[in-house]
Amino acid sequence: MVTGDVQRHADAVYAYATLLHDQYLANPPNYIFSYSNVGYGLLGHAIQQVSGTEFSAGMDATLLRPLGMEHASFNLRADVTARLAKGYERGTEKREPPLGNVPAGNLHASVRDLSRFISMVLANGTAGNRQIMRPETLAEMTRAQHAGNAVDMGMRMGLGWFLDYNAADIPGYHGPRYGHGGATYYYHSKLLVFPREKLGVVVLSNSAEGAHCVGDLAMLVAKAAIEAKSGKKIVPPKPEPMPPIVTATRDELQAVAGSYAVQYGNVGILRLYLKGNRLYARAGGYTLEMLPRKGGTFSLKAPKILGLFPLPLGELGKVRFGFPILNNRRMLVVYRGIGQMLAGTQVEPVAIPAAWRNRLGSYSVINSDDRFLTGFALTEIAGFLAVRVTLDGKTKVTVALAPQNDAEAVILGIGRAVGDTVRIIQRDGEDQLYYSGYYLRREGK
C-alpha cells in the first residue's frame, strides 16, 4: 500500500487512462508527428501497471538510484524539495504550481544528476560495472520512428529523443545529435548528446526568462566543446540569398488563395486573397502583399509609410512561405535559411450556428484556482468561430473552430493541440463551456 504524496502520484498517473477512455483520434495513426504530454502520462500508467510498482518509486529503484542520480526523483520528497532552486520571473520569486502529469514533466534533477544519465547513454547503457539499459534498447530509442512522413517536414523523433542528423541549429556541423528540452512556468532545461564526439550538454534555468535562452546557450556550449575536442573550427555555410522575385500567373496565385488555420501564436486564421493579379495576406488586422519567388515560395512585401518609406519587417522579412500539397491537403510551410516548419493547413469556414453565435463573449474558469489560464474568449475571426486564450497573463493564442452541432466544435488545423473538441455541457443547472479539464462560465451572466 502507498500513502501520502506517493499515493497522489499513483492516482495522477492512473487518472490519464480513465479520463481518456471516451476520447477519439484527431488524425489517423502515422499521419503526423504531434508531441503529446498526455502520451507520456499513458506510458507512465502502462509502466506502473506492468511493473506493479508506483511510477516514481519504480523509476527511483530501476534507473535513478542505480545511476547514482542521488537527488533526482519524480516525487517531491523532503530531501528533493530541500535542494530545489527557487523559481523567478523578472527578479521576483515565484512558486511553481503543481503539474498533474507526473511522467511528462516532474523529473527534478541537477546538472550533475543529468550528466550521469548522459554518461550512461554514451557508455552504451552501462554505469560503472552495471548494465542499466540494453544496447539494443538505446539503439531503438535513437531510431526515427516516423521517417519518411512528408507532413513532418524532415523533423525526426525517436523514443523520447528529438533527433537531428543535420544539426541545423549548429550551422556547419555534420554529425548525429539527439536531445530533449523541458519547460514548466519558471523552470527550463535542455539536454543534448553528441555520440560521435562522446559529448553531452545540460543547461538548466530557474527563471521564466530562461525560456528564451536555454536552447541557444546549449548549442553555443556544444559548439565550443566540439571544437575544443576535435581541434577544428565549425565553419557555418554562407547564407543562401533570397530567391529572386518572379511573375506568377493568376491561376498559380488562385491555387494558394484561401483560409489557413495557423497553429502557432495569436494569428488563428491567415487569409490569402487576390486583388487583380496580386496576392495579399491578412491576419490579425494587418494586410501585406505576398511576392512570388523562384521555386514556388512567397515573401512579404514591406509596407510603406505614406506610400513612400518602406517599413522594415524584421524577422518576417527573412522568411519565405510555401503552400505544398502534402497527404492530399494544402499546407502552409515557413522556410528560413535551410530550416522549414509546418505552420498550418488550408481550411474551409463552417457556418456559425445561432446557438454558438449567442455564446460569443469572455469566459472565466470556475473549477480551478490555477492562474495559468487567465483569459478565454469565444469570438469570430474572418468568418470562423474562434477561441482566444491568454496564458499566464501575457501569452496569447488564437485557434479557429468548426462547429459540429449546437454543443460541439472541433479545433481546426494540423499538429499539436488541434483536433480537440470544445463542448457545451449542462452543469449546475446552466450551460457551461468545457475544454481540456476546464469548466468555464460566460462573464456577465
C-alpha positions in Angstrom: 0.0 0.0 0.0 1.2 3.5 -0.8 0.2 6.6 1.1 0.5 10.4 1.2 2.3 12.1 -1.7 3.2 8.8 -3.3 -0.5 7.8 -3.4 -1.4 11.1 -5.1 1.4 10.4 -7.7 0.0 7.0 -8.4 -3.6 8.4 -8.7 -2.4 11.1 -11.1 -0.8 8.6 -13.4 -3.8 6.3 -13.3 -6.2 9.2 -14.0 -5.0 9.6 -17.5 -6.2 6.1 -18.6 -9.6 6.6 -17.0 -10.1 10.2 -18.3 -9.3 9.4 -21.9 -11.3 6.2 -22.4 -14.0 8.1 -24.4 -11.7 10.2 -26.5 -11.2 9.9 -30.3 -8.3 10.1 -32.7 -7.7 13.6 -34.2 -5.9 12.0 -37.1 -5.2 8.5 -38.4 -2.2 6.7 -36.9 1.1 7.7 -38.6 -0.5 10.8 -40.2 1.6 13.5 -38.5 4.0 13.7 -35.5 2.4 15.6 -32.7 4.2 15.7 -29.3 1.9 14.7 -26.5 2.4 15.1 -22.8 -0.7 13.0 -22.4 1.1 10.2 -24.3 3.9 10.2 -21.7 1.2 10.1 -18.9 -0.3 7.0 -20.6 3.2 5.5 -20.9 3.8 6.0 -17.2 0.5 4.3 -16.5 1.5 1.3 -18.6 4.8 1.1 -16.8 3.0 1.2 -13.4 0.6 -1.5 -14.4 3.2 -3.8 -15.9 5.7 -3.4 -13.0 3.2 -3.4 -10.2 5.1 -0.5 -8.7 4.1 3.1 -8.3 5.7 5.0 -11.1 8.1 7.4 -9.3 9.2 4.7 -6.9 9.8 2.4 -9.8 11.9 5.0 -11.6 13.9 5.6 -8.4 14.7 1.8 -8.0 15.4 0.9 -11.6 17.0 3.9 -13.1 17.8 6.9 -10.9 19.4 5.2 -7.9 21.4 2.7 -9.9 22.8 5.6 -12.0 23.9 7.5 -8.9 21.4 10.3 -9.5 21.1 10.7 -5.8 19.0 13.8 -5.7 16.8 13.2 -8.7 13.2 12.0 -8.4 9.7 12.2 -10.0 8.4 12.5 -6.4 9.0 15.8 -4.5 10.1 14.0 -1.3 11.6 16.1 1.5 15.3 15.7 0.5 14.5 16.7 -3.1 12.4 19.7 -2.0 15.1 21.0 0.3 17.6 21.2 -2.7 15.2 22.8 -5.2 16.3 26.1 -6.8 13.7 28.8 -6.3 11.8 29.9 -9.4 11.8 33.6 -10.6 10.1 35.9 -13.0 11.6 39.4 -13.6 13.6 39.0 -10.4 10.6 38.2 -8.3 10.4 34.8 -6.5 7.6 32.6 -7.8 6.0 29.4 -6.6 5.7 26.7 -9.2 2.2 25.3 -9.4 1.9 21.5 -9.3 1.8 19.6 -12.5 -0.6 16.7 -12.7 1.1 14.7 -15.4 3.9 13.1 -13.4 5.7 11.1 -16.1 5.6 14.1 -18.6 7.2 16.9 -16.6 8.0 16.1 -13.0 11.6 14.9 -13.0 13.5 17.1 -10.6 17.3 16.8 -11.1 20.5 18.7 -11.1 23.1 19.2 -13.8 25.3 16.6 -12.1 22.4 14.1 -12.0 21.6 14.5 -15.7 25.3 14.3 -16.5 25.3 10.8 -15.0 22.4 9.9 -17.3 24.3 11.2 -20.4 27.4 9.2 -19.4 25.3 6.0 -19.2 23.9 6.7 -22.7 27.4 7.3 -24.2 28.6 4.1 -22.5 26.1 2.0 -24.4 23.8 1.6 -21.4 26.4 0.9 -18.7 27.2 2.8 -15.4 30.2 1.5 -13.6 30.1 -2.3 -13.9 26.3 -2.4 -14.2 24.2 -2.7 -17.4 21.4 -0.2 -16.8 19.8 -0.4 -20.3 20.4 -2.9 -23.1 22.3 -1.6 -26.1 19.5 -2.6 -28.4 17.1 -0.6 -26.3 19.2 2.5 -26.7 19.5 1.9 -30.4 15.8 1.8 -30.8 15.4 4.9 -28.7 17.6 6.8 -31.2 16.0 5.4 -34.3 13.5 7.7 -36.1 10.1 6.2 -35.5 8.2 8.1 -38.3 10.8 8.5 -41.0 9.5 9.4 -44.5 6.3 11.1 -43.4 6.2 14.2 -45.7 4.0 16.2 -43.3 6.7 16.1 -40.6 8.9 18.3 -42.8 12.1 16.3 -42.0 11.6 16.5 -38.2 12.5 13.2 -36.7 11.7 11.7 -33.3 13.0 8.6 -31.6 11.6 7.2 -28.3 11.9 10.2 -26.1 14.7 11.8 -28.1 14.4 14.5 -30.7 16.9 13.6 -33.5 18.8 15.9 -35.8 21.4 14.5 -38.1 21.8 17.8 -39.9 22.2 19.9 -36.7 20.8 23.0 -38.5 21.0 24.8 -35.1 24.8 24.5 -35.2 25.4 25.6 -38.8 28.3 23.8 -40.4 28.2 20.8 -38.0 27.5 17.5 -39.7 27.0 14.7 -37.2 24.4 12.9 -35.2 22.8 14.7 -32.3 19.8 13.8 -30.0 18.3 15.6 -27.1 15.2 16.9 -25.3 14.1 20.1 -23.7 11.7 20.7 -20.8 9.7 23.6 -19.6 7.3 24.5 -16.8 6.2 28.0 -15.8 9.5 29.1 -14.2 11.9 26.2 -15.0 13.5 25.4 -18.3 16.0 22.8 -19.5 17.9 21.5 -22.5 19.9 18.2 -22.7 21.9 17.3 -25.8 24.0 14.2 -26.7 26.6 14.1 -29.4 27.5 10.4 -29.7 30.3 10.8 -32.3 32.2 13.2 -30.1 31.2 11.5 -26.9 29.9 14.8 -25.5 26.8 15.9 -23.7 25.5 19.3 -22.6 23.0 20.2 -19.9 21.6 23.7 -19.4 19.1 24.4 -16.6 17.3 27.7 -15.8 15.1 28.7 -12.8 13.5 31.8 -14.3 10.7 32.4 -16.7 13.1 34.4 -18.9 15.3 31.3 -19.3 12.8 30.0 -21.9 14.4 32.4 -24.4 18.0 31.3 -23.9 18.5 27.7 -22.7 18.3 26.2 -26.2 20.7 28.8 -27.7 23.1 28.6 -24.8 23.2 24.8 -25.0 24.1 25.0 -28.7 26.8 27.6 -28.1 28.3 25.4 -25.4 28.1 22.3 -27.6 29.8 24.1 -30.5 32.6 25.3 -28.3 33.0 21.8 -26.7 33.1 20.0 -30.1 35.6 22.5 -31.5 37.8 22.1 -28.4 37.7 18.3 -28.6 38.2 18.0 -32.3 40.7 20.8 -32.7 38.7 22.0 -35.7 36.6 25.1 -36.2 32.9 24.6 -37.2 32.5 26.9 -40.2 28.9 27.9 -40.9 28.0 27.9 -44.6 27.3 31.2 -46.3 23.6 32.1 -46.0 21.7 31.5 -49.2 20.3 34.6 -50.8 16.6 35.1 -51.0 15.4 33.6 -54.4 14.6 36.3 -57.0 11.1 37.7 -57.4 9.2 36.2 -60.4 5.9 36.8 -62.1 3.2 34.3 -61.2 0.1 33.7 -63.3 -3.3 34.4 -61.8 -4.1 30.7 -61.8 -0.9 30.0 -59.8 -1.9 32.6 -57.3 -5.5 31.5 -57.2 -4.4 27.9 -56.4 -3.0 29.0 -53.0 -5.6 31.6 -52.1 -8.0 30.7 -49.2 -8.0 30.5 -45.4 -5.3 28.7 -43.4 -5.6 27.6 -39.8 -2.3 28.7 -38.2 -1.2 26.6 -35.2 1.2 29.0 -33.7 0.8 32.3 -31.8 -2.1 34.6 -31.9 -2.9 34.5 -35.7 -5.7 31.9 -35.7 -6.6 32.4 -39.4 -4.4 33.6 -42.2 -6.5 34.7 -45.2 -4.9 34.8 -48.7 -6.9 36.6 -51.4 -6.3 38.0 -54.9 -6.7 41.7 -55.8 -6.1 42.0 -59.6 -3.0 39.9 -60.3 -1.6 40.3 -56.8 -1.8 38.1 -53.7 -2.4 39.5 -50.3 -2.2 38.0 -46.8 -4.4 39.3 -44.0 -4.1 38.2 -40.3 -4.6 40.0 -37.0 -5.9 43.2 -38.7 -2.8 43.5 -40.9 -2.7 43.2 -44.7 0.6 42.7 -46.6 1.3 41.8 -50.3 3.0 38.5 -50.9 5.7 38.4 -53.6 6.2 35.2 -55.6 9.7 33.9 -55.5 11.6 31.5 -57.8 11.0 27.9 -56.6 7.3 28.4 -55.7 7.6 30.2 -52.4 6.5 33.7 -51.4 7.9 36.5 -49.2 6.1 39.5 -47.6 6.4 42.9 -49.2 7.4 45.6 -46.7 4.6 48.2 -46.4 5.3 51.9 -46.9 4.6 54.8 -44.6 2.6 57.4 -46.5 3.3 55.2 -49.6 6.9 56.4 -49.6 9.1 54.9 -46.9 9.4 51.1 -46.5 8.7 49.9 -43.1 11.2 47.1 -42.0 9.6 43.7 -41.4 12.3 42.4 -39.0 12.4 38.6 -38.8 9.4 38.3 -41.0 11.4 39.8 -43.9 13.8 36.9 -43.7 11.3 34.1 -44.1 9.5 32.6 -47.1 6.1 30.9 -47.3 5.3 27.8 -49.3 1.9 26.1 -49.9 2.7 22.5 -50.9 0.1 19.7 -51.1 1.1 17.0 -48.5 -1.1 14.0 -47.7 -3.8 15.4 -50.0 -4.0 18.7 -48.1 -2.6 22.1 -48.9 -0.2 23.2 -46.1 1.3 26.4 -45.0 5.1 26.0 -44.6 7.5 28.6 -43.3 11.2 28.5 -44.6 14.1 30.3 -43.0 17.6 29.5 -44.4 17.8 25.7 -44.5 15.1 25.3 -41.9 11.5 24.6 -42.5 8.4 24.4 -40.3 4.8 23.3 -40.9 2.7 26.2 -39.7 -0.8 25.4 -40.8 -3.2 23.9 -43.2 -5.9 25.2 -45.6 -9.4 25.1 -44.1 -12.9 26.0 -45.2 -15.1 28.1 -42.9 -18.1 26.4 -41.3 -21.3 28.3 -40.8 -21.6 29.5 -37.2 -25.0 28.3 -35.8 -27.1 30.7 -33.9 -26.5 28.7 -30.7 -22.8 29.3 -30.9 -23.1 32.9 -32.0 -25.3 33.7 -28.9 -22.4 32.4 -26.8 -19.8 34.8 -28.1 -18.0 36.7 -25.3 -15.5 36.3 -22.4 -15.4 33.3 -20.1 -13.9 32.6 -16.6 -12.7 29.3 -15.2 -14.9 28.1 -12.4 -13.4 24.8 -11.4 -9.8 25.6 -10.7 -7.6 28.0 -8.8 -4.8 27.5 -11.4 -3.9 31.0 -12.6 -2.2 29.9 -15.8 -5.3 30.2 -17.9 -6.0 33.9 -17.3 -8.2 34.8 -20.3 -10.7 32.9 -22.5 -13.0 34.4 -25.1 -15.3 32.9 -27.8 -15.2 35.1 -30.8 -15.5 35.3 -34.6 -12.4 35.8 -37.0 -12.7 36.0 -40.7 -16.0 34.1 -40.7 -14.7 31.4 -38.4 -15.8 30.7 -34.9 -12.6 31.1 -32.8 -11.2 30.9 -29.3 -8.7 33.5 -27.9 -6.8 32.3 -24.9 -4.4 34.2 -22.6 -1.9 32.2 -20.7 -0.2 33.5 -17.5 -1.4 37.0 -18.3 0.8 37.5 -21.3 0.9 34.7 -23.9 -2.0 34.9 -26.3 -3.1 32.0 -28.5 -5.9 32.0 -31.1 -7.5 28.9 -32.7 -10.3 28.5 -35.2 -13.2 26.2 -34.6 -15.5 24.1 -36.8 -18.9 23.7 -35.1 -20.2 20.2 -35.5 -23.6 20.8 -33.8 -25.1 23.2 -31.3 -22.9 21.7 -28.5 -19.6 20.7 -30.0 -16.9 22.5 -32.0 -13.6 21.0 -33.2 -10.3 22.9 -33.2 -9.2 23.3 -36.8 -5.6 22.9 -38.1 -2.9 20.3 -38.0 -0.3 19.3 -35.4 -0.2 19.6 -31.7 -3.3 20.6 -29.7 -5.6 20.7 -32.7 -8.5 18.3 -33.4 -9.7 18.6 -29.8 -13.3 19.4 -29.1 -14.7 22.4 -27.2 -18.1 21.4 -25.7 -21.1 23.0 -24.2 -22.4 20.9 -21.2 -25.2 21.2 -18.7 -23.6 21.6 -15.2 -25.0 23.1 -12.0 -28.3 23.9 -13.9 -26.7 26.1 -16.6 -24.8 25.9 -19.9 -21.0 25.8 -19.3 -18.2 25.6 -21.8 -15.8 22.7 -21.2 -12.3 22.3 -22.7 -9.2 20.3 -21.5 -10.5 19.8 -18.0 -11.6 23.4 -17.5 -15.2 24.4 -16.9 -15.9 28.0 -17.9 -18.9 30.3 -17.4 -19.6 33.3 -19.7 -18.9 36.6 -17.8 -21.8 38.9 -17.1 -24.3 36.0 -16.6 
